[in-house]
Amino acid sequence: YSPDAAIDRALAGYAGRPFVLADTQDNPGAGGASDTVGLLEALVRNRADRAVLAMLYDPPAALAAHNAGVGSSLNLSLGASSGQPGHQPLQLEVRVDALSNGEFIGTGPMSIGARFRMGPTAVLARGGVRVIVTSAITQAKDQAMLRHIGIDPTVERIVALKSSVHFRADFQAMAEEVLVVESPGPNVANHLNMDYRHLREGLLLTPDGPAYHAPARG
């Protein structure tokens, strides 16, 4: 799904359980930096309500939120903290909703009993959209990541997670539906979109095709 299509489906189909949107291409467990903002921008632009995105790696934003305090308003340049090529920040006026030191114990099947240390962490809100910003790159795979800072994912309409598969162990059962979203990031979800250069002519790009053909040289 594109971000807009996934959000449209989630908002139209909500019937009491959240839609979980997997921001798979920015999954830090697959080479992403957990700092792209394409899905966040779409949530804000579409005026999503009761939506949360986890986890956005942005140490400067987390520090600014801690310095300002809960209830403060900030104008922040969110995302693109890793400096990876092509990553662009999102300028937003936000409210600081909650703060934590980022330390908690995992409760889900993938990380039960594990101690997490995400560094200074904050919940930033813009309208009905909240984003959890962290000081350490962390794959969103455990409900405790949200609950430790006061967010109950089961009462949200949209829960957007920077993860590909691991999140399913703790979030699948609560979801109305899981939608995999193609938003910016290096973990390419659709391999047909890759810029292949050294493949054997005729090689199938998926089990059922199509076949690879080298571009004509001009």
N, C-alpha and C positions, 0 to 999 in steps of 0.2 A: 504494500500500500504506500502511496505517497502520504506525507504528513497530513495534508488537507483531507484526502479521502478517508484516512483512518479516523481522524477527528470527527468528520461528518457521520461516519458509521457509528462511532461511539456515542455521540450526542443524540442521534436519532434512535438508537437501539437500546438506550439505557432503560432497564426495568427493575432496578433495585440492587444490581450487582455491578461492580466496576468493570470497564473494559481495560485490559492491560495492553499497552502499546510497547512493543520491544524496539528500542532504538538500537537495533542490532549492529549497524555499521560503525557506531562509536563505542562498542563494547570493549572495555579495557582488558577483558580476558582474551581478546582476539586481536590485539594490537592497537586498539583505539586509545585515545587519550582521555576519554570521558569529559571532553570539553567543547564539543560542537553544539551549536545552539539552533540548528534548523528546526527541530521539533518544538523546542521552547518558543521560538518565534511564531510558529504556526499556531500553537495553543493560545498565545496572547492575541494574535491577529484575528483568530476565529472566536475570540471572547469565550473560550471554554470556561465552564463553571465547575467548581469542585474537582479541579484537576491538579495533580502533583507530578513533578518530574524529579527523578532521583537517578544517579547522584551526579551533579555537575562539579567537576574539578576546577576550583577557582580560589586559590589561597588569598589573593588580594581582596576579593569580594567578601570572603569569610572574615578576614581581618577587619575590613571596614565596617561590617555589620557588628562585630564584637565591640569595636571602638565606639560606635554610635549608640548601641543599646536597643533593646526591644521597644517597638513602637515608633522608632525613628524612620524617617523617609530619606532615601538615598538615590542619587542618580549614578548608576554604575554601568561600566562596560563589562558585560558578562561573557565568560567563555574565552576560548582561544588562549588559555593560559600556558599551554604546552609549547607554543611557538611552532607547531607543525605547519608545513606549507599548506596554504589554502584555507586555513581556519580563520574565520572572521568573527569578531565579538558582536554582541547585541547590546545596544545602548537602551537602558530601561530605567524608568523611575519606579522604585520598589519600596515596600514597607518591610521592616525587619519584624518578623512574626515570632521567631523563637531562636534560641542560641543553645549550643552545647559544646562540651569539650571533645565530642566525637568518640567517646569511649563507652563501650557497652558489650554485652555478651550476646552472641548469635543464638537464635532460638529455632531457626528453620532447619530442615533436613540436610542442607548442604554445609551448614556451618554451626550446628548446635554445639554450644559450649565454647566456641572460639571467641577469643577476645579481640575486638576491633579497636583500632586507634586511628581515627580519621583526622585528628587534629581539630583545630577550631572549625566548627560547623554551624551553619545558619539556615533558617528557613526564610526565604524572601518571597514576598507576595506582590503580584500585580493583578488587580481585579480578582477574579476567581481562580487564578493560576498561582500555584506555589512551586518553588524550586528549592531543593536542598543543595546547598553549595558546601563543598568540603575542602580541606587542605591537603588531603592525600587521595590519590587516584584509587577508587574503590568500585568494584563491580556491584551493581544493585541486584542482590540475590537473596536477601533475607528481610523479612518484614520488620525485624528489630531495627534495621537502619532507619526506618520511618518512625516506628513507635517510640524509639528512645528520645526523639525530639518532639513528641506530641502529636504525631500524625497517625491516624487509624486508617490504613489503606482500604479497609472493607467498606467505608462509608463514602469514599470518593467515587466520582463518576468515571474519571480517567486516571489511571496510574501508569505513567510513562517511566520505563526502566532502561538504563543503559546496560543491557545484557542481551545475550542471544538464546541461551538454553538453561543455564544454571538457575535462573529466577523461577523456572517452572515448578521446581520442587516445593517452593513455599508460596507461590502466587497463583498457580494454575487453578487450584480448587476453589478459590474465592472469586475467580473471574467469570463474567458473563461470556467473554470471548477474548482470546489473545490475538492481537493483530501485529504482524511483523512489518515494521516501517522502514522504508528506504530514505534515510536522512543522511546528511554528510558524515563521512568517516571512512577510514581505510579498510575496514572489514567488509569487503564488497559482498552484498547479499545475492545479487543477480550476476552470475559470471558471464553472461552474455554482454554485460556492459563494460567488461575489461578491455583494455587496449593491448590485445595480444600482438606479439611481434616475431616470435621465433617458434611458432607451432608448425607441425608437419601438415602439409596441404591435405585437406580432406578429413582431418581429425574431428570427431564429433565433440561439440562443445557441451552437450548434455547427453544423457543416455539415449535419448530419442532424436538427437540432432538439435540444431542444424550443424552442418559441417563447416569447418574453418576454411576460408579462402583468403589468401594474402591480398591486401589491397593493391590495386594497380599502381605501378610506379610511374609518375609523370616526368 
